[in-house]
């Protein structure tokens, strides 16, 4: 899960339905959608693109 999106997940509960969707994003290839929010994610084992992550965190 993208570090800058972590706060968006605080309202998720165990019963929150999550859906994985393709993301059109410079940082993430996928998104988890649930509880009215969308957070950026990447597949397990992949590494975040550091330059894009730093740029996104600066903008956020």
PyMOL commands that set and color helices and strands:
alter all, ss='L'
color gray80, all
select helices_A, chain A and resi 3-9+50-59
alter helices_A, ss='H'
color red, helices_A
select strands_A, chain A and resi 19-22+30-34+37-41
alter strands_A, ss='S'
color yellow, strands_A
deselect
rebuild
show_as cartoon
